Amino acid sequence: MRRKRLRRYIERLKALQGQCLTRDQLLMKLGAAKHDAGRAAGLVKVTWPKEASGTASLEFSLDRQRLRQVRRREGRYLLRTNLTAGDPAQLWTFYIQLTEVEQAFKETKHDLAIRPIFHKTEERIEAHIFVAFLAYCLQVTLKAKLRTQAGGTTPREVIAKFKTMQMVDVHLPTTDGRELTLSRYTQPEAEHRILLDQLRLGLPSQPPPKITIAQARQATAELVL
């Protein structure tokens, strides 16, 4: 567990080195990374600029002496079970699968914010489970993509960043009673473009405008009445 957290923390620090951040932004992201790493963060020496001046970066190195001390003092992990028939390696695999299931429930409740809904019919229950499962599949796919192309970035951070982008409909009435509808999304900021480049994704082209005659139809209906 320590090695996993330490490796994830180092990957996060490498990702922060490649980002264009101010000193305050760097310290906020560094604090979040230390919180996720827990005690493993104490095994890495991190230095950053003491004064705010434009973009800031950090330097880090592994504290090998302290890592050796921690390894000498650590104990052993004991897994106790009442299942006597079976390979111990298989039992350990079952335990790891249990931790992955618990992590999946944690991500659906916190990252995806899937709240409980009290349905009354079986069809609605199945539909709710299906939508929640699709959301989790998308998150797992995003996590795997981030692991290979944007190491250190979590799906929660990506979702939070892209929440600032919005889709809006601009309605422009014309002189002949029609209405011009423009569906547009807000232009990505610099941090959005960095994530899109890392994930090798591109935004879809802006849709063409739509022309409706809702007002003219409404006026005609009023005359008929």
N, C-alpha and C positions, 0 to 999 in steps of 0.2 A: 504493500500500500504506500509505503514511504517512497519507494522508487518510482511508482506511478505518478504520485503527486509532484515529486521533484522533477521528473521528466516533463510533465505538463507545465510546471512553473517556468522551467528553462525555455521551453518552446514559446510560452507567452512573452517572456522577456525578449527573445529574439524577434518576435512579431512587433513588439513595441519599438525596438530599435529601427525598424524599417518604416515607421509611421511618422508623418510630419505633425508633431504635436507641440503645443506650448508647454511651459513648465507646469502650470496648474493642471492641464489635461493629463500630462504624463504622470504626475503624482496621484491623481485620482485613479487612473487605470492601474498604476503600480499598487496602490492600496487594495484595490479589488482583487488583483492577482495574488497578493500576499494573503488575503483573507481566504481565498479558495485553496491555497497551498497549505495553509495551517503551519504546523511546526517545520515542515520541509522548507519553508521560506528562510528559516534561520541558517540553512546550510549554504546559502548563496550570498556573497557580498555584492551589494548593489550601490553604485555611486551615480549621482545626477548633479546637474548644475545647481549651485547654491543661489544664484540670482536669475531672475526672469529676464531673458533677452531673446525675443523671437522664438524660433523653434528650438526645442531642447531634445536631447537624447540621453541615454543612460549607458553605463558600462557595468558589467557584472562578471564575476568569476566564482568558481566553485570552491568553497572552503573545505579542502580535502582533509585537513587535520581534524576539524570538527566532525566531518563525516566519518572518519575512522573511529573517533570516540563514540559516536552514536551507534555505530555497528558493533563495537565491543560491549556496549551496555544493553543492547536490545535483547529481548527475550525470544520466546518461540510462541507461535500461534497454535493453540490446541483446539481442535474441532471435535466435539463430543457428540455421539449419536447412539441411538438404540438399534440401528441397523447393523447387525453383525455379519450378515451374509452379503458379500459383495466386495469388489476391489476398492481399497481406500482412495485410489485415484479417481474412480467413478463417483464416489461420495463427495470428493472435493469439487468435481465438475458440477454436481448438483447444487452445491453450496454457492458456487460462483454464479450459476444461473439464477439462484434465488436473489442474490445481490443485484443482478441486472434487472430482474423483474421489479424489485423495490425502487431502483433508480428510474425505471420507466414510469412507475406511478408518481414518483416525485416530480419528474419533468412534465407530465400531463397536468398535474395540479398547479405547479408554479410557473414553468416556462410557457406552457400553452394555455394556462388559466381556464381549463375545462371544469366548469362548476357543475355540481350535481343538479339534475333536473328530475322532478318526480313525475314520470309518465304514468298513464293509466292503461295504455294498451300495449300489447306485445310488439306490434309493428313499430311503434314509436321508440320503444326501448332498443330494438334491434337497429333502427336508423341512427339513434344517438350513439350507440357503440360503434357503428360503422364509421360515422363521421369522426369520432374521437380517434379511432384506429388509423384512419387516413391522415389525420393531422399528425399523429405520432410517427407514421411512416415518412412523411415529408420532413419532420424534424430529424429523424435518424439519417435520412439521405443528405440533408444539409450538414449534419455533423460529420459524416464521412467525407463529404466534399471539402469541408473546412480543414479536416485533418491532413489532407494531402496537398491542398493549395493555399491555405491561409492558416498555418499552424499557430495555435495559441488563441485564436478567435473562437468564441463560443456561439452557438445558435441564439442564445438569449441576447447577446450583444448585437448580432446581425438584425434580429427582429426589432430590437429597440431602435436601431439606427434607421431602418427603412420605415418605421412607423411615422417618421417625420415627413415622409413623402405622401402626398394626397392626390386623389383623383377628384376632379371637379367638373361640373357641367356648366358651361357658360351659355345662357339663353339670350339671344339677340332678336327682338321683334323687328319685323320689316314693315314697310309702309303699306304693303298690300295685304296685311292681315296674317301673314305667315310668320313662322318662328324658326330661327336658325339656332341649332344646338351644337355646341362645340364641347366634346368630351376631351379634357386635357389633364395630364398629370404634371405635377410640379417638377421643375428641372432639378436633377440631382446636384447636391453640393459636392465639395471636394472629397469628404469622407465617404459619401455614397459611391463616387466614381472609383475610389481606391478599392472598396469592397467588390464592386462589379468587375474590376480588372483582375483582382485576385481569384475570384470565382469563375472568371471567363464567361461572364453573362452580359447580355445586352438588353436594354429596354426595348419593348416593341415600338414600332413607329406610331406616331400619333394618328388616331382614327380620323377619317374624313368627316366633315360637318354633315349634320342631318337637318333636313328641311321638313317641317311639319306644317299642316294647315289646320291645327286644332282650333285656333281662334276663328278662322273662317267658318269651320263647321259649326262652332258654337253660335256664331252670329246667325247662320242659316237656320239652326234649330230654334232659336228664339223668334225668328220671323214666322216660322211655321206655327209655333204655338200661339 
